[in-house]
Amino acid sequence: MYSIIFTNNVPIFSENKLEVNQSGIHLKIYHVQGPESSLTPNFLSFFDFLLRDEERVKALNSILAKNIGRSGSTTSVLSQRSGYWSSAKSLSIPLNPGLSIGSGNYYVRIGIGTPAKYYAVIMDTGSSFSWIQCEPCKVYCHSQADPPFDPSASKTYKSLSCATSECSSLKEATLNNNLCGNASNECIYTASYGDSSYSIGYLSQDLLSLAQSQTFPNFVYGCGQDNEGLFGRAAGILGLARNKLSMLAQVSSKYGYAFSYCLPTAASAAAGGFLTIGKRSLSSYKFTPMITDPHQNPTPSLYYINLTSIIVAGTPLRVAAAEYRIPTIIDSGTVITRLPVALYSALRDAFVNIMSKKYAQAPAFSILDACFRGTVKGISVVPQIQMMFQGGADLTLGASNVLIQVDKGVTCLAFAGSSQIAIIGNHQQQTFEVAYDVSNSRIGFAASACH
């Protein structure tokens, strides 16, 4: 997991110096378990870590299979909360689970209100809607690093009514219908996730601060009054998916509809991970088209690309070309890259065939079944894996992107099988700059970019 703290320009990182340049707004990313992290994570075993990662993948598969609406435990849990929200006429409408929050999250500090108060929120490319916990926490607020936002202390705060266009847009952004209070007519949002986490509260507007000199009035977000789930100590969610209610869309008129990030490894104290809102110089990127055809991309808010080939130690996998004709999502919230069974089996077999000649194999660990005795640092010879995409873009992965240590003296291939889709996880994205040029429908990669 990661935290992100605002900075001046990409090479210079210092908390609370919040400035911008003409290419956009630059923020620093920290791994939550890294040496510079300002957030202390709750203890989580690696086995539970993988279980959370699997929940997010299951939710993505469910959305792709158009099973949204067959809500599970989220619905029953929320029905128990109906006492406070009983004035909302449409509370009985089934809840759609959306994406699991997962376990490999990134955090950014954003300012809300006048005067601005800053909060650590999960940055998620799979979420279209942003929300934070708000006083008076009328039903429940989970424990967070910062005090909950007090809307009564902001001179620019206002709640939005059910008559507003923003309220009408909630269904597309959250997959849940909006609710309306009988007396106040305030618009009530429901953001629910595949792991039974959820937030319910008032659709609101306020001043968003991304830097001391860069503020955005009338930022639309949720002011959460009933929030439970696997959010860690974050105050809420910052949505970066393709939807008009996402934070990215709301600030795009100033800096362009684009963002990029570079994720550092957990041990990299010196390497400067960053998030940039706006377009940067594009000369160092290799781009692949972003798939927007509804026949190929059944969920327009997510980021789809075409995987065309996987190469292990210079040799392409021996699979039919048709095996690559599957939806491929690049996602900030999934950790371990998933591949359809045929592709994953071919990758695993090729990798194990090379590795087992030098390193002793270890038993499978949860979803990871290509494991070896040794540490990531101690395993010196690792076959390079190249993931090739339409248009010539590629991710050429070294040992730190290919392997993940799961236990003392046990290291596994950081890929797993999936039934329907391919997902490029954040472990494989680490140290690459990944650029989401949404306005031009393309995604780019630049190697060794965390400086």
C-alpha positions as CSV (number, residue, x, y, z in Angstrom):
1,M,0.0,0.0,0.0
2,Y,1.1,3.5,-0.6
3,S,0.6,7.1,0.6
4,I,0.9,10.2,-1.6
5,I,2.0,13.6,-0.3
6,F,2.0,16.8,-2.4
7,T,5.3,18.3,-3.7
8,N,6.6,21.1,-5.8
9,N,8.0,19.5,-9.0
10,V,8.7,15.8,-9.7
11,P,12.4,15.8,-8.6
12,I,11.8,17.8,-5.4
13,F,9.7,16.2,-2.7
14,S,8.7,17.9,0.6
15,E,5.4,17.7,2.4
16,N,3.2,20.8,2.5
17,K,5.0,22.7,-0.2
18,L,2.1,22.5,-2.6
19,E,2.8,24.2,-5.9
20,V,2.3,23.4,-9.6
21,N,4.0,24.1,-12.9
22,Q,2.6,24.4,-16.4
23,S,2.6,20.6,-17.0
24,G,0.2,19.9,-14.1
25,I,0.0,19.2,-10.4
26,H,2.7,16.8,-9.0
27,L,2.3,14.7,-5.9
28,K,4.7,12.3,-4.2
29,I,3.8,8.6,-3.6
30,Y,4.9,6.7,-0.6
31,H,4.6,3.0,0.1
32,V,2.6,2.6,3.3
33,Q,5.0,0.0,4.6
34,G,8.1,2.0,3.3
35,P,10.6,4.0,5.4
36,E,9.0,7.4,4.7
37,S,5.4,6.5,5.2
38,S,3.3,8.8,7.3
39,L,0.5,6.2,7.6
40,T,0.9,3.2,9.9
41,P,-0.9,0.3,8.4
42,N,-2.9,-2.2,10.4
43,F,-1.2,-5.6,10.6
44,L,-2.2,-7.8,7.7
45,S,-0.8,-11.3,7.0
46,F,0.3,-11.9,3.5
47,F,-2.3,-14.6,3.2
48,D,-5.1,-12.1,4.1
49,F,-3.4,-9.6,1.8
50,L,-3.9,-12.1,-1.1
51,L,-7.5,-12.8,-0.1
52,R,-8.3,-9.1,-0.3
53,D,-6.6,-8.9,-3.7
54,E,-8.7,-11.8,-4.9
55,E,-11.9,-10.1,-3.7
56,R,-11.1,-7.2,-6.1
57,V,-10.5,-9.5,-9.0
58,K,-13.8,-11.4,-8.3
59,A,-15.6,-8.0,-8.4
60,L,-14.0,-7.1,-11.7
61,N,-15.0,-10.5,-13.1
62,S,-18.5,-10.0,-11.9
63,I,-18.8,-6.6,-13.5
64,L,-17.4,-8.0,-16.8
65,A,-19.9,-10.8,-16.7
66,K,-22.7,-8.3,-16.2
67,N,-23.7,-9.8,-12.9
68,I,-24.1,-6.4,-11.3
69,G,-27.3,-6.3,-9.3
70,R,-26.9,-9.7,-7.9
71,S,-25.7,-8.1,-4.7
72,G,-24.4,-10.3,-1.9
73,S,-23.4,-9.5,1.6
74,T,-23.3,-5.8,1.0
75,T,-27.1,-5.6,0.6
76,S,-27.8,-7.5,3.8
77,V,-25.3,-5.5,5.8
78,L,-26.7,-2.2,4.6
79,S,-30.3,-3.3,5.2
80,Q,-29.3,-3.5,8.9
81,R,-28.4,0.2,8.7
82,S,-31.9,1.2,7.4
83,G,-33.0,2.7,10.7
84,Y,-31.3,6.1,10.2
85,W,-31.9,6.2,6.5
86,S,-35.5,5.1,6.7
87,S,-36.7,8.4,5.3
88,A,-35.1,7.6,2.0
89,K,-37.9,6.3,-0.2
90,S,-35.8,4.0,-2.4
91,L,-33.7,2.4,0.3
92,S,-35.0,-1.1,-0.6
93,I,-33.4,-0.9,-4.1
94,P,-30.8,-3.7,-4.4
95,L,-27.2,-2.5,-4.0
96,N,-24.6,-3.2,-6.6
97,P,-21.3,-4.3,-5.1
98,G,-18.8,-2.4,-7.4
99,L,-15.1,-3.1,-6.9
100,S,-13.5,-4.4,-3.8
101,I,-11.2,-1.8,-2.2
102,G,-8.4,-4.4,-2.3
103,S,-5.2,-4.3,-0.3
104,G,-2.6,-2.6,-2.4
105,N,-3.8,0.9,-2.2
106,Y,-2.2,4.3,-2.8
107,Y,-3.0,7.4,-0.7
108,V,-3.1,11.1,-1.6
109,R,-3.7,14.1,0.6
110,I,-6.4,16.4,-0.7
111,G,-7.8,19.6,0.8
112,I,-11.5,20.1,1.2
113,G,-13.4,23.2,2.4
114,T,-12.6,26.8,3.3
115,P,-10.3,27.0,5.1
116,A,-8.9,23.8,3.6
117,K,-8.5,20.7,5.7
118,Y,-6.3,18.0,4.3
119,Y,-7.2,14.3,4.3
120,A,-5.5,11.0,3.2
121,V,-7.8,9.3,0.7
122,I,-7.3,6.1,-1.4
123,M,-6.5,6.9,-5.0
124,D,-8.4,4.4,-7.2
125,T,-8.4,4.1,-11.0
126,G,-11.4,1.7,-10.6
127,S,-13.6,4.2,-8.7
128,S,-15.7,6.9,-10.4
129,F,-16.9,8.6,-7.2
130,S,-15.0,10.4,-4.4
131,W,-16.1,10.6,-0.8
132,I,-14.7,11.4,2.7
133,Q,-16.0,10.7,6.2
134,C,-17.8,13.7,7.7
135,E,-18.9,14.9,11.1
136,P,-21.2,14.2,12.9
137,C,-20.8,10.6,11.6
138,K,-24.5,10.1,12.2
139,V,-24.4,6.3,11.9
140,Y,-20.7,5.2,11.9
141,C,-17.2,6.3,10.9
142,H,-14.3,3.9,10.8
143,S,-11.0,5.0,12.5
144,Q,-8.9,7.3,10.3
145,A,-5.6,9.1,10.6
146,D,-7.1,12.6,10.4
147,P,-10.2,13.9,12.2
148,P,-13.3,13.5,10.1
149,F,-14.2,16.5,8.0
150,D,-16.6,19.0,9.7
151,P,-18.8,20.5,6.9
152,S,-20.2,23.2,9.3
153,A,-16.6,24.6,9.6
154,S,-16.3,25.2,5.8
155,K,-17.6,28.5,4.4
156,T,-18.0,27.0,0.9
157,Y,-19.7,23.7,1.8
158,K,-23.2,22.9,0.5
159,S,-25.2,19.7,0.2
160,L,-26.9,19.0,-3.2
161,S,-30.6,18.3,-3.6
162,C,-32.2,15.4,-5.5
163,A,-33.2,17.9,-8.2
164,T,-29.6,18.5,-9.3
165,S,-28.0,16.9,-12.4
166,E,-25.2,15.7,-10.2
167,C,-27.6,13.6,-8.2
168,S,-29.1,12.2,-11.4
169,S,-25.5,11.1,-12.4
170,L,-24.9,9.0,-9.3
171,K,-26.3,5.8,-10.8
172,E,-23.7,5.7,-13.5
173,A,-20.8,6.7,-11.1
174,T,-21.7,4.4,-8.2
175,L,-23.9,1.7,-9.8
176,N,-26.5,2.5,-7.1
177,N,-29.6,4.6,-7.4
178,N,-29.6,7.9,-5.4
179,L,-31.9,8.2,-2.4
180,C,-33.9,11.2,-1.3
181,G,-34.7,12.4,2.2
182,N,-38.4,13.2,2.5
183,A,-38.1,16.4,4.5
184,S,-34.8,17.9,3.3
185,N,-34.8,16.5,-0.3
186,E,-31.0,16.1,0.1
187,C,-29.4,13.7,-2.3
188,I,-28.1,10.6,-0.6
189,Y,-25.4,8.5,-2.3
190,T,-24.5,4.9,-1.7
191,A,-21.0,3.7,-2.7
192,S,-20.7,0.0,-2.1
193,Y,-17.8,-2.3,-2.9
194,G,-17.3,-6.0,-3.7
195,D,-15.8,-6.8,-0.2
196,S,-18.9,-5.5,1.6
197,S,-17.2,-2.1,2.4
198,Y,-19.6,0.8,1.8
199,S,-20.2,4.5,2.4
200,I,-23.6,6.3,2.6
201,G,-24.0,10.0,3.0
202,Y,-24.9,13.3,1.4
203,L,-23.9,14.4,-2.1
204,S,-22.0,17.6,-1.5
205,Q,-20.0,20.4,-3.1
206,D,-17.0,22.3,-1.7
207,L,-13.7,23.8,-2.6
208,L,-11.1,21.2,-3.6
209,S,-7.4,22.1,-2.9
210,L,-4.7,20.2,-4.8
211,A,-2.1,22.8,-4.1
212,Q,-2.0,26.1,-2.2
213,S,-2.3,28.1,-5.4
214,Q,-4.6,25.6,-7.2
215,T,-8.1,25.3,-6.0
216,F,-11.3,24.0,-7.7
217,P,-14.7,25.4,-6.6
218,N,-17.8,23.3,-6.6
219,F,-16.0,19.9,-6.4
220,V,-18.7,17.2,-6.2
221,Y,-18.1,14.4,-3.6
222,G,-19.8,12.4,-0.9
223,C,-19.9,13.5,2.7
224,G,-20.1,10.1,4.4
225,Q,-22.2,9.6,7.5
226,D,-22.3,5.7,7.5
227,N,-19.0,4.1,6.5
228,E,-17.7,0.7,7.1
229,G,-15.1,-1.6,5.5
230,L,-11.5,-2.2,4.5
231,F,-10.4,1.4,4.1
232,G,-7.5,1.2,6.5
233,R,-6.9,4.5,8.2
234,A,-7.8,6.6,5.1
235,A,-10.6,9.2,5.2
236,G,-12.2,8.0,2.0
237,I,-11.8,7.4,-1.7
238,L,-10.5,9.6,-4.6
239,G,-12.0,8.3,-7.9
240,L,-9.8,8.5,-11.1
241,A,-12.0,6.3,-13.4
242,R,-13.6,7.6,-16.6
243,N,-16.7,9.2,-15.4
244,K,-17.9,12.9,-15.2
245,L,-18.1,12.7,-11.4
246,S,-14.5,11.5,-11.0
247,M,-12.0,13.9,-9.6
248,L,-10.0,13.7,-12.8
249,A,-13.0,14.7,-15.0
250,Q,-13.8,17.6,-12.6
251,V,-10.3,19.2,-12.9
252,S,-9.6,18.3,-16.5
253,S,-10.7,21.7,-17.9
254,K,-7.6,23.3,-16.4
255,Y,-4.9,20.6,-17.0
256,G,-6.3,18.3,-19.6
257,Y,-8.0,14.9,-19.2
258,A,-4.8,13.0,-18.3
259,F,-2.8,11.8,-15.3
260,S,0.3,9.6,-14.7
261,Y,2.0,7.9,-11.8
262,C,5.1,6.0,-10.9
263,L,4.9,3.5,-8.0
264,P,8.0,2.9,-5.9
265,T,8.8,-0.4,-4.3
266,A,8.3,-0.8,-0.5
267,A,12.0,-0.7,0.1
268,S,12.8,2.3,-2.1
269,A,13.4,5.3,0.3
270,A,15.3,7.3,-2.2
271,A,13.3,6.6,-5.4
272,G,10.6,9.3,-5.9
273,G,7.3,7.8,-6.7
274,F,4.8,10.4,-7.9
275,L,1.3,11.2,-9.2
276,T,0.8,13.9,-11.9
277,I,-2.5,15.4,-12.7
278,G,-2.3,16.8,-16.3
279,K,-0.1,16.0,-19.3
280,R,3.6,15.6,-19.1
281,S,6.2,15.4,-21.8
282,L,5.3,12.3,-23.9
283,S,8.6,11.6,-25.7
284,S,9.7,8.9,-23.4
285,Y,6.5,6.8,-23.5
286,K,5.5,3.9,-25.6
287,F,1.7,4.1,-26.1
288,T,-1.0,1.5,-26.6
289,P,-4.6,2.4,-27.5
290,M,-7.2,2.6,-24.8
291,I,-10.1,0.4,-25.7
292,T,-13.3,2.4,-25.9
293,D,-15.4,0.1,-28.2
294,P,-18.4,-1.0,-26.0
295,H,-18.2,-4.5,-27.6
296,Q,-14.6,-4.8,-26.3
297,N,-15.0,-2.7,-23.2
298,P,-18.2,-3.5,-21.3
299,T,-17.4,-1.2,-18.4
300,P,-16.5,2.2,-19.9
301,S,-15.3,3.7,-16.6
302,L,-12.4,1.2,-16.4
303,Y,-9.1,1.3,-18.4
304,Y,-8.8,-1.4,-21.0
305,I,-5.9,-2.2,-23.3
306,N,-5.0,-5.0,-25.7
307,L,-2.4,-7.6,-24.6
308,T,-0.8,-9.1,-27.7
309,S,2.1,-11.3,-26.5
310,I,4.1,-12.5,-23.4
311,I,7.7,-13.3,-23.8
312,V,9.8,-15.2,-21.2
313,A,13.6,-15.0,-21.5
314,G,13.3,-14.0,-25.1
315,T,10.9,-16.8,-26.2
316,P,7.2,-16.1,-26.8
317,L,4.7,-18.3,-25.0
318,R,3.5,-21.2,-27.1
319,V,-0.1,-20.4,-27.1
320,A,-2.6,-19.6,-29.9
321,A,-3.1,-15.9,-30.8
322,A,-6.8,-16.3,-29.9
323,E,-5.7,-16.8,-26.2
324,Y,-4.8,-13.1,-26.1
325,R,-8.2,-11.9,-27.3
326,I,-9.5,-11.2,-23.8
327,P,-10.3,-8.0,-22.0
328,T,-7.2,-6.6,-20.3
329,I,-7.6,-4.0,-17.5
330,I,-4.8,-1.9,-16.0
331,D,-5.7,-1.2,-12.4
332,S,-4.2,0.6,-9.4
333,G,-6.0,-1.4,-6.8
334,T,-5.1,-5.0,-7.9
335,V,-1.6,-6.1,-6.7
336,I,-0.9,-9.4,-8.4
337,T,-1.3,-9.6,-12.2
338,R,-4.0,-12.0,-13.4
339,L,-4.0,-13.9,-16.7
340,P,-6.6,-16.3,-18.1
341,V,-5.8,-19.9,-17.3
342,A,-4.3,-20.9,-20.6
343,L,-1.9,-17.9,-20.7
344,Y,-1.0,-18.2,-17.0
345,S,-0.3,-21.9,-17.3
346,A,2.0,-21.4,-20.2
347,L,3.8,-18.5,-18.4
348,R,4.2,-20.5,-15.2
349,D,5.5,-23.6,-17.0
350,A,8.1,-21.6,-19.0
351,F,9.2,-19.7,-15.8
352,V,9.4,-22.7,-13.6
353,N,11.3,-24.7,-16.3
354,I,14.1,-22.0,-16.2
355,M,14.0,-21.2,-12.4
356,S,13.9,-24.8,-11.2
357,K,17.3,-25.6,-12.8
358,K,18.9,-23.3,-10.2
359,Y,16.5,-22.8,-7.3
360,A,14.6,-25.3,-5.1
361,Q,10.8,-25.1,-5.5
362,A,8.6,-24.4,-2.5
363,P,4.9,-25.3,-1.9
364,A,2.2,-23.1,-3.4
365,F,1.1,-20.1,-1.3
366,S,-2.6,-19.2,-1.6
367,I,-3.2,-18.2,-5.2
368,L,0.5,-18.3,-6.0
369,D,1.7,-21.7,-7.2
370,A,5.2,-21.0,-8.7
371,C,7.3,-20.6,-5.6
372,F,11.0,-21.0,-4.8
373,R,13.3,-21.1,-1.8
374,G,15.0,-17.8,-1.4
375,T,14.4,-14.0,-1.1
376,V,13.9,-11.6,-4.0
377,K,17.3,-10.1,-3.3
378,G,18.9,-13.5,-3.0
379,I,17.6,-14.9,-6.2
380,S,20.0,-13.4,-8.6
381,V,19.1,-15.1,-11.9
382,V,15.5,-14.4,-12.9
383,P,14.2,-14.7,-16.5
384,Q,12.9,-11.5,-17.9
385,I,9.2,-11.3,-18.7
386,Q,7.9,-8.9,-21.4
387,M,4.2,-8.1,-21.7
388,M,3.6,-6.7,-25.2
389,F,0.6,-4.5,-26.1
390,Q,-1.1,-3.3,-29.3
391,G,1.0,-0.6,-31.0
392,G,4.3,-1.8,-29.7
393,A,4.1,-0.6,-26.0
394,D,5.6,-3.0,-23.5
395,L,6.3,-3.7,-19.9
396,T,9.7,-5.3,-19.6
397,L,9.8,-6.8,-16.1
398,G,12.9,-7.5,-14.0
399,A,13.2,-9.5,-10.8
400,S,11.5,-7.0,-8.5
401,N,8.4,-6.9,-10.8
402,V,8.3,-10.6,-11.5
403,L,8.8,-12.0,-7.9
404,I,7.1,-11.3,-4.6
405,Q,8.3,-12.5,-1.2
406,V,5.4,-14.3,0.6
407,D,7.1,-15.7,3.7
408,K,10.6,-15.9,5.2
409,G,12.8,-17.5,2.7
410,V,9.9,-18.1,0.2
411,T,9.4,-16.1,-3.0
412,C,6.8,-16.6,-5.7
413,L,6.0,-15.6,-9.3
414,A,3.7,-12.5,-8.9
415,F,1.2,-13.7,-11.4
416,A,-2.0,-15.8,-10.9
417,G,-4.7,-17.4,-13.0
418,S,-8.1,-15.8,-13.7
419,S,-11.2,-17.1,-15.3
420,Q,-12.3,-14.3,-17.7
421,I,-10.0,-11.3,-17.8
422,A,-6.4,-10.2,-17.6
423,I,-5.5,-7.5,-15.1
424,I,-2.2,-5.7,-15.0
425,G,-1.6,-5.3,-11.2
426,N,0.3,-2.6,-9.5
427,H,3.3,-4.9,-8.5
428,Q,4.1,-5.2,-12.2
429,Q,3.7,-1.4,-12.6
430,Q,6.2,-0.5,-9.9
431,T,9.1,1.8,-11.1
432,F,7.3,2.4,-14.5
433,E,5.6,5.7,-15.2
434,V,2.1,4.8,-16.5
435,A,0.4,7.6,-18.3
436,Y,-3.4,7.7,-18.8
437,D,-4.0,10.1,-21.7
438,V,-7.8,9.8,-21.6
439,S,-8.5,12.7,-24.0
440,N,-6.5,10.8,-26.7
441,S,-7.7,7.3,-25.6
442,R,-4.2,5.9,-25.0
443,I,-2.1,4.6,-22.2
444,G,1.7,4.8,-22.1
445,F,4.6,3.2,-20.3
446,A,8.1,4.6,-19.5
447,A,10.7,2.4,-17.7
448,S,12.7,3.4,-14.7
449,A,10.7,6.6,-14.1
450,C,10.7,6.9,-10.3
451,H,13.3,9.6,-9.8
